[in-house]
Amino acid sequence: MSASRDTRSQDIIDRVEAAGLRIPAWQAVCSVLETLGEVLPYGTAAYLASSLPDSMGAEVGRHFPADSSASQVDRGDFVAAVARRCGCGVEEAERAVHAVTDAIAATVPFGVMVNVEHVTPEPLLDLITR
């Protein structure tokens, strides 16, 4: 892993840890990214994955090449999937989604998050943006 990628990974982890979650930051990052990768259109998920450090980007792409209709995503199902992967309750899972997406938005190029927000299903939009 190159020094710049390692620094970006640590920056994301540090930002998630600063959110004060009750779950380990790496677990939150992996859980949120894997679940997000399941609901974003393939091209956007691939764009996000390629903009992250390799170890984190691999979490987004875990379910490629499946591409379902993003418009049919249920907020409760999304948060429940994150909670299940994190081993926490739904409230903590929502906090994890906010912490991870905020950390990523501060780390990846601006256009990446604009693209993610543009295709995020309406029921999830308030989880991804602030």
Backbone as JSON Lines, residues from 0, in Angstrom:
{"i":0,"aa":"M","n":[0.86,-1.17,0.0],"ca":[0.0,0.0,0.0],"c":[0.9,1.23,0.0]}
{"i":1,"aa":"S","n":[0.63,2.19,-0.86],"ca":[1.46,3.38,-0.93],"c":[1.19,4.28,0.28]}
{"i":2,"aa":"A","n":[2.16,5.15,0.53],"ca":[2.04,6.03,1.7],"c":[0.82,6.93,1.6]}
{"i":3,"aa":"S","n":[0.53,7.46,0.39],"ca":[-0.62,8.36,0.26],"c":[-1.93,7.61,0.5]}
{"i":4,"aa":"R","n":[-2.03,6.37,0.02],"ca":[-3.25,5.59,0.25],"c":[-3.38,5.25,1.73]}
{"i":5,"aa":"D","n":[-2.27,4.91,2.38],"ca":[-2.3,4.59,3.8],"c":[-2.73,5.82,4.59]}
{"i":6,"aa":"T","n":[-2.24,6.99,4.2],"ca":[-2.62,8.24,4.87],"c":[-4.1,8.52,4.69]}
{"i":7,"aa":"R","n":[-4.62,8.3,3.48],"ca":[-6.05,8.53,3.25],"c":[-6.9,7.55,4.04]}
{"i":8,"aa":"S","n":[-6.49,6.3,4.11],"ca":[-7.22,5.31,4.93],"c":[-7.25,5.75,6.38]}
{"i":9,"aa":"Q","n":[-6.1,6.16,6.9],"ca":[-6.02,6.59,8.29],"c":[-6.85,7.83,8.53]}
{"i":10,"aa":"D","n":[-6.88,8.75,7.57],"ca":[-7.69,9.96,7.7],"c":[-9.17,9.59,7.83]}
{"i":11,"aa":"I","n":[-9.64,8.67,7.0],"ca":[-11.04,8.24,7.07],"c":[-11.32,7.58,8.41]}
{"i":12,"aa":"I","n":[-10.44,6.68,8.83],"ca":[-10.61,6.0,10.12],"c":[-10.62,7.02,11.26]}
{"i":13,"aa":"D","n":[-9.69,7.96,11.25],"ca":[-9.64,8.98,12.3],"c":[-10.92,9.8,12.36]}
{"i":14,"aa":"R","n":[-11.45,10.16,11.2],"ca":[-12.68,10.94,11.16],"c":[-13.87,10.14,11.71]}
{"i":15,"aa":"V","n":[-13.92,8.86,11.38],"ca":[-15.01,8.01,11.89],"c":[-14.85,7.82,13.4]}
{"i":16,"aa":"E","n":[-13.63,7.61,13.86],"ca":[-13.4,7.48,15.31],"c":[-13.82,8.75,16.05]}
{"i":17,"aa":"A","n":[-13.57,9.91,15.45],"ca":[-13.93,11.18,16.07],"c":[-15.45,11.34,16.25]}
{"i":18,"aa":"A","n":[-16.22,10.57,15.5],"ca":[-17.68,10.63,15.62],"c":[-18.17,9.98,16.91]}
{"i":19,"aa":"G","n":[-17.29,9.26,17.6],"ca":[-17.66,8.67,18.89],"c":[-18.61,7.49,18.81]}
{"i":20,"aa":"L","n":[-18.5,6.69,17.76],"ca":[-19.35,5.5,17.64],"c":[-18.96,4.48,18.71]}
{"i":21,"aa":"R","n":[-19.89,3.59,19.0],"ca":[-19.61,2.53,19.97],"c":[-19.13,1.25,19.29]}
{"i":22,"aa":"I","n":[-18.83,1.34,18.02],"ca":[-18.29,0.21,17.26],"c":[-16.95,0.62,16.68]}
{"i":23,"aa":"P","n":[-16.07,-0.34,16.41],"ca":[-14.77,0.01,15.84],"c":[-14.92,0.73,14.49]}
{"i":24,"aa":"A","n":[-14.1,1.74,14.27],"ca":[-14.2,2.55,13.07],"c":[-14.05,1.72,11.8]}
{"i":25,"aa":"W","n":[-13.09,0.8,11.78],"ca":[-12.88,-0.01,10.57],"c":[-14.12,-0.85,10.27]}
{"i":26,"aa":"Q","n":[-14.74,-1.39,11.29],"ca":[-15.96,-2.18,11.11],"c":[-17.09,-1.3,10.55]}
{"i":27,"aa":"A","n":[-17.21,-0.09,11.05],"ca":[-18.23,0.83,10.55],"c":[-17.98,1.16,9.09]}
{"i":28,"aa":"V","n":[-16.73,1.47,8.74],"ca":[-16.39,1.81,7.36],"c":[-16.72,0.65,6.43]}
{"i":29,"aa":"C","n":[-16.28,-0.54,6.77],"ca":[-16.52,-1.71,5.92],"c":[-18.02,-2.0,5.78]}
{"i":30,"aa":"S","n":[-18.74,-1.93,6.87],"ca":[-20.18,-2.22,6.86],"c":[-20.96,-1.23,6.02]}
{"i":31,"aa":"V","n":[-20.67,0.05,6.19],"ca":[-21.38,1.08,5.44],"c":[-21.03,1.0,3.96]}
{"i":32,"aa":"L","n":[-19.75,0.85,3.64],"ca":[-19.35,0.79,2.24],"c":[-19.91,-0.43,1.53]}
{"i":33,"aa":"E","n":[-19.91,-1.57,2.19],"ca":[-20.46,-2.77,1.57],"c":[-21.95,-2.59,1.29]}
{"i":34,"aa":"T","n":[-22.68,-2.05,2.24],"ca":[-24.12,-1.85,2.07],"c":[-24.4,-0.79,1.02]}
{"i":35,"aa":"L","n":[-23.62,0.28,1.02],"ca":[-23.78,1.31,0.0],"c":[-23.51,0.74,-1.39]}
{"i":36,"aa":"G","n":[-22.52,-0.11,-1.5],"ca":[-22.2,-0.73,-2.78],"c":[-23.33,-1.59,-3.33]}
{"i":37,"aa":"E","n":[-24.19,-2.06,-2.45],"ca":[-25.33,-2.87,-2.88],"c":[-26.47,-2.04,-3.45]}
{"i":38,"aa":"V","n":[-26.52,-0.76,-3.13],"ca":[-27.67,0.05,-3.57],"c":[-27.34,1.08,-4.64]}
{"i":39,"aa":"L","n":[-26.06,1.38,-4.82],"ca":[-25.69,2.34,-5.86],"c":[-25.64,1.66,-7.21]}
{"i":40,"aa":"P","n":[-25.96,2.39,-8.27],"ca":[-25.8,1.82,-9.61],"c":[-24.33,1.41,-9.81]}
{"i":41,"aa":"Y","n":[-24.12,0.4,-10.62],"ca":[-22.8,-0.17,-10.82],"c":[-21.73,0.89,-11.12]}
{"i":42,"aa":"G","n":[-21.99,1.77,-12.08],"ca":[-20.99,2.77,-12.47],"c":[-20.61,3.69,-11.33]}
{"i":43,"aa":"T","n":[-21.58,4.12,-10.55],"ca":[-21.31,5.01,-9.43],"c":[-20.57,4.27,-8.33]}
{"i":44,"aa":"A","n":[-20.96,3.05,-8.04],"ca":[-20.27,2.26,-7.03],"c":[-18.81,2.04,-7.44]}
{"i":45,"aa":"A","n":[-18.59,1.77,-8.73],"ca":[-17.22,1.56,-9.22],"c":[-16.41,2.85,-9.12]}
{"i":46,"aa":"Y","n":[-17.04,3.98,-9.43],"ca":[-16.38,5.28,-9.34],"c":[-15.99,5.58,-7.89]}
{"i":47,"aa":"L","n":[-16.9,5.33,-6.96],"ca":[-16.61,5.52,-5.55],"c":[-15.49,4.58,-5.12]}
{"i":48,"aa":"A","n":[-15.59,3.32,-5.48],"ca":[-14.57,2.33,-5.08],"c":[-13.19,2.73,-5.59]}
{"i":49,"aa":"S","n":[-13.11,3.2,-6.82],"ca":[-11.81,3.56,-7.39],"c":[-11.24,4.84,-6.77]}
{"i":50,"aa":"S","n":[-12.07,5.62,-6.11],"ca":[-11.62,6.87,-5.5],"c":[-11.17,6.68,-4.06]}
{"i":51,"aa":"L","n":[-11.42,5.51,-3.51],"ca":[-11.05,5.2,-2.13],"c":[-9.73,4.43,-2.1]}
{"i":52,"aa":"P","n":[-9.06,4.4,-0.95],"ca":[-7.91,3.51,-0.81],"c":[-8.35,2.07,-1.13]}
{"i":53,"aa":"D","n":[-7.47,1.28,-1.7],"ca":[-7.83,-0.05,-2.19],"c":[-8.58,-0.92,-1.19]}
{"i":54,"aa":"S","n":[-8.13,-0.95,0.06],"ca":[-8.78,-1.81,1.05],"c":[-10.22,-1.39,1.32]}
{"i":55,"aa":"M","n":[-10.49,-0.11,1.23],"ca":[-11.86,0.39,1.44],"c":[-12.68,0.27,0.16]}
{"i":56,"aa":"G","n":[-12.08,0.55,-0.96],"ca":[-12.77,0.43,-2.23],"c":[-13.23,-0.99,-2.49]}
{"i":57,"aa":"A","n":[-12.47,-1.96,-2.02],"ca":[-12.85,-3.36,-2.19],"c":[-14.16,-3.68,-1.48]}
{"i":58,"aa":"E","n":[-14.45,-2.98,-0.39],"ca":[-15.71,-3.19,0.32],"c":[-16.9,-2.74,-0.52]}
{"i":59,"aa":"V","n":[-16.74,-1.62,-1.24],"ca":[-17.81,-1.11,-2.09],"c":[-18.09,-2.1,-3.21]}
{"i":60,"aa":"G","n":[-17.04,-2.66,-3.76],"ca":[-17.18,-3.53,-4.91],"c":[-17.4,-4.99,-4.6]}
{"i":61,"aa":"R","n":[-17.65,-5.3,-3.37],"ca":[-17.78,-6.69,-2.96],"c":[-18.88,-7.44,-3.73]}
{"i":62,"aa":"H","n":[-19.91,-6.73,-4.14],"ca":[-21.05,-7.39,-4.78],"c":[-21.16,-7.11,-6.27]}
{"i":63,"aa":"F","n":[-20.11,-6.56,-6.89],"ca":[-20.13,-6.35,-8.34],"c":[-20.27,-7.7,-9.01]}
{"i":64,"aa":"P","n":[-20.9,-7.86,-10.15],"ca":[-21.46,-6.81,-10.98],"c":[-22.96,-6.66,-10.83]}
{"i":65,"aa":"A","n":[-23.55,-7.17,-9.76],"ca":[-25.0,-7.02,-9.58],"c":[-25.4,-5.56,-9.66]}
{"i":66,"aa":"D","n":[-26.5,-5.29,-10.34],"ca":[-26.97,-3.91,-10.48],"c":[-28.49,-3.93,-10.46]}
{"i":67,"aa":"S","n":[-29.04,-3.61,-9.31],"ca":[-30.49,-3.61,-9.17],"c":[-31.02,-2.19,-9.28]}
{"i":68,"aa":"S","n":[-32.32,-2.07,-9.29],"ca":[-32.96,-0.76,-9.38],"c":[-32.81,-0.03,-8.05]}
{"i":69,"aa":"A","n":[-32.01,1.02,-8.05],"ca":[-31.74,1.78,-6.83],"c":[-32.99,2.48,-6.3]}
{"i":70,"aa":"S","n":[-33.96,2.73,-7.16],"ca":[-35.14,3.48,-6.73],"c":[-36.03,2.67,-5.78]}
{"i":71,"aa":"Q","n":[-35.82,1.38,-5.69],"ca":[-36.66,0.54,-4.84],"c":[-36.02,0.21,-3.49]}
{"i":72,"aa":"V","n":[-35.02,0.98,-3.09],"ca":[-34.33,0.72,-1.84],"c":[-35.17,1.23,-0.67]}
{"i":73,"aa":"D","n":[-35.3,0.39,0.34],"ca":[-36.04,0.75,1.55],"c":[-35.06,1.23,2.62]}
{"i":74,"aa":"R","n":[-35.32,2.38,3.19],"ca":[-34.43,2.94,4.21],"c":[-34.25,1.99,5.4]}
{"i":75,"aa":"G","n":[-35.34,1.42,5.85],"ca":[-35.26,0.51,6.99],"c":[-34.4,-0.7,6.69]}
{"i":76,"aa":"D","n":[-34.53,-1.25,5.49],"ca":[-33.71,-2.4,5.1],"c":[-32.23,-2.02,5.01]}
{"i":77,"aa":"F","n":[-31.97,-0.83,4.46],"ca":[-30.58,-0.36,4.34],"c":[-29.94,-0.22,5.72]}
{"i":78,"aa":"V","n":[-30.61,0.48,6.61],"ca":[-30.07,0.7,7.96],"c":[-29.95,-0.63,8.71]}
{"i":79,"aa":"A","n":[-30.92,-1.52,8.53],"ca":[-30.87,-2.83,9.18],"c":[-29.67,-3.64,8.68]}
{"i":80,"aa":"A","n":[-29.36,-3.53,7.38],"ca":[-28.2,-4.24,6.83],"c":[-26.91,-3.7,7.43]}
{"i":81,"aa":"V","n":[-26.8,-2.39,7.57],"ca":[-25.62,-1.81,8.2],"c":[-25.54,-2.26,9.66]}
{"i":82,"aa":"A","n":[-26.65,-2.22,10.36],"ca":[-26.68,-2.64,11.77],"c":[-26.25,-4.1,11.93]}
{"i":83,"aa":"R","n":[-26.75,-4.95,11.05],"ca":[-26.4,-6.37,11.09],"c":[-24.89,-6.55,10.87]}
{"i":84,"aa":"R","n":[-24.35,-5.85,9.9],"ca":[-22.92,-5.97,9.6],"c":[-22.04,-5.37,10.7]}
{"i":85,"aa":"C","n":[-22.56,-4.33,11.35],"ca":[-21.81,-3.68,12.43],"c":[-22.0,-4.38,13.77]}
{"i":86,"aa":"G","n":[-23.07,-5.17,13.88],"ca":[-23.37,-5.79,15.17],"c":[-23.87,-4.77,16.17]}
{"i":87,"aa":"C","n":[-24.72,-3.85,15.7],"ca":[-25.23,-2.8,16.57],"c":[-26.71,-2.57,16.29]}
{"i":88,"aa":"G","n":[-27.29,-1.65,17.01],"ca":[-28.7,-1.29,16.79],"c":[-28.85,-0.31,15.64]}
{"i":89,"aa":"V","n":[-30.11,-0.08,15.26],"ca":[-30.39,0.8,14.12],"c":[-29.96,2.24,14.37]}
{"i":90,"aa":"E","n":[-30.14,2.73,15.56],"ca":[-29.74,4.1,15.85],"c":[-28.23,4.28,15.65]}
{"i":91,"aa":"E","n":[-27.47,3.35,16.18],"ca":[-26.0,3.4,16.02],"c":[-25.62,3.21,14.56]}
{"i":92,"aa":"A","n":[-26.37,2.39,13.84],"ca":[-26.09,2.18,12.41],"c":[-26.3,3.48,11.63]}
{"i":93,"aa":"E","n":[-27.35,4.23,11.95],"ca":[-27.56,5.51,11.29],"c":[-26.4,6.46,11.58]}
{"i":94,"aa":"R","n":[-25.95,6.49,12.81],"ca":[-24.8,7.32,13.17],"c":[-23.56,6.87,12.39]}
{"i":95,"aa":"A","n":[-23.41,5.57,12.22],"ca":[-22.26,5.04,11.47],"c":[-22.31,5.48,10.01]}
{"i":96,"aa":"V","n":[-23.5,5.42,9.41],"ca":[-23.64,5.83,8.01],"c":[-23.24,7.3,7.87]}
{"i":97,"aa":"H","n":[-23.73,8.15,8.76],"ca":[-23.38,9.57,8.71],"c":[-21.87,9.77,8.89]}
{"i":98,"aa":"A","n":[-21.3,9.09,9.88],"ca":[-19.87,9.26,10.17],"c":[-19.01,8.82,8.98]}
{"i":99,"aa":"V","n":[-19.35,7.68,8.4],"ca":[-18.55,7.15,7.29],"c":[-18.72,8.02,6.04]}
{"i":100,"aa":"T","n":[-19.94,8.37,5.7],"ca":[-20.12,9.18,4.49],"c":[-19.53,10.58,4.66]}
{"i":101,"aa":"D","n":[-19.59,11.14,5.86],"ca":[-18.94,12.43,6.1],"c":[-17.43,12.31,5.94]}
{"i":102,"aa":"A","n":[-16.85,11.25,6.48],"ca":[-15.4,11.03,6.39],"c":[-14.97,10.84,4.95]}
{"i":103,"aa":"I","n":[-15.76,10.09,4.21],"ca":[-15.43,9.84,2.81],"c":[-15.56,11.13,2.0]}
{"i":104,"aa":"A","n":[-16.62,11.89,2.25],"ca":[-16.83,13.14,1.53],"c":[-15.67,14.11,1.75]}
{"i":105,"aa":"A","n":[-15.05,14.06,2.92],"ca":[-13.93,14.94,3.21],"c":[-12.62,14.43,2.6]}
{"i":106,"aa":"T","n":[-12.63,13.22,2.06],"ca":[-11.4,12.59,1.58],"c":[-11.35,12.39,0.08]}
{"i":107,"aa":"V","n":[-12.47,12.03,-0.53],"ca":[-12.48,11.78,-1.98],"c":[-12.71,13.09,-2.73]}
{"i":108,"aa":"P","n":[-12.42,13.13,-4.02],"ca":[-12.69,14.34,-4.81],"c":[-14.17,14.71,-4.74]}
{"i":109,"aa":"F","n":[-14.45,15.99,-4.76],"ca":[-15.8,16.52,-4.64],"c":[-16.77,15.88,-5.63]}
{"i":110,"aa":"G","n":[-16.34,15.71,-6.87],"ca":[-17.21,15.16,-7.9],"c":[-17.7,13.75,-7.61]}
{"i":111,"aa":"V","n":[-16.93,12.99,-6.86],"ca":[-17.33,11.62,-6.52],"c":[-18.58,11.65,-5.66]}
{"i":112,"aa":"M","n":[-18.57,12.47,-4.62],"ca":[-19.73,12.53,-3.74],"c":[-20.92,13.19,-4.41]}
{"i":113,"aa":"V","n":[-20.68,14.12,-5.31],"ca":[-21.79,14.71,-6.07],"c":[-22.47,13.61,-6.87]}
{"i":114,"aa":"N","n":[-21.67,12.75,-7.5],"ca":[-22.22,11.64,-8.27],"c":[-22.98,10.68,-7.36]}
{"i":115,"aa":"V","n":[-22.41,10.34,-6.21],"ca":[-23.07,9.44,-5.26],"c":[-24.4,10.04,-4.8]}
{"i":116,"aa":"E","n":[-24.39,11.3,-4.43],"ca":[-25.61,11.95,-3.96],"c":[-26.66,12.02,-5.06]}
{"i":117,"aa":"H","n":[-26.22,12.24,-6.28],"ca":[-27.14,12.36,-7.42],"c":[-27.94,11.07,-7.65]}
{"i":118,"aa":"V","n":[-27.34,9.91,-7.41],"ca":[-28.01,8.65,-7.69],"c":[-28.49,7.92,-6.44]}
{"i":119,"aa":"T","n":[-28.24,8.51,-5.28],"ca":[-28.7,7.89,-4.04],"c":[-30.22,7.88,-4.02]}
{"i":120,"aa":"P","n":[-30.82,6.73,-3.74],"ca":[-32.28,6.66,-3.67],"c":[-32.82,7.64,-2.63]}
{"i":121,"aa":"E","n":[-33.93,8.26,-2.93],"ca":[-34.54,9.28,-2.08],"c":[-34.67,8.85,-0.61]}
{"i":122,"aa":"P","n":[-35.1,7.61,-0.31],"ca":[-35.24,7.23,1.1],"c":[-33.92,7.26,1.89]}
{"i":123,"aa":"L","n":[-32.78,7.25,1.17],"ca":[-31.49,7.23,1.85],"c":[-30.75,8.56,1.82]}
{"i":124,"aa":"L","n":[-31.29,9.51,1.09],"ca":[-30.56,10.74,0.83],"c":[-30.14,11.47,2.1]}
{"i":125,"aa":"D","n":[-30.99,11.53,3.12],"ca":[-30.62,12.24,4.34],"c":[-29.54,11.5,5.13]}
{"i":126,"aa":"L","n":[-29.34,10.22,4.85],"ca":[-28.25,9.48,5.51],"c":[-26.9,9.82,4.87]}
{"i":127,"aa":"I","n":[-26.92,10.11,3.58],"ca":[-25.68,10.33,2.83],"c":[-25.25,11.78,2.87]}
{"i":128,"aa":"T","n":[-26.2,12.71,2.93],"ca":[-25.87,14.13,2.9],"c":[-26.28,14.8,4.22]}
{"i":129,"aa":"R","n":[-25.69,15.94,4.45],"ca":[-26.06,16.72,5.65],"c":[-26.26,18.15,5.29]}
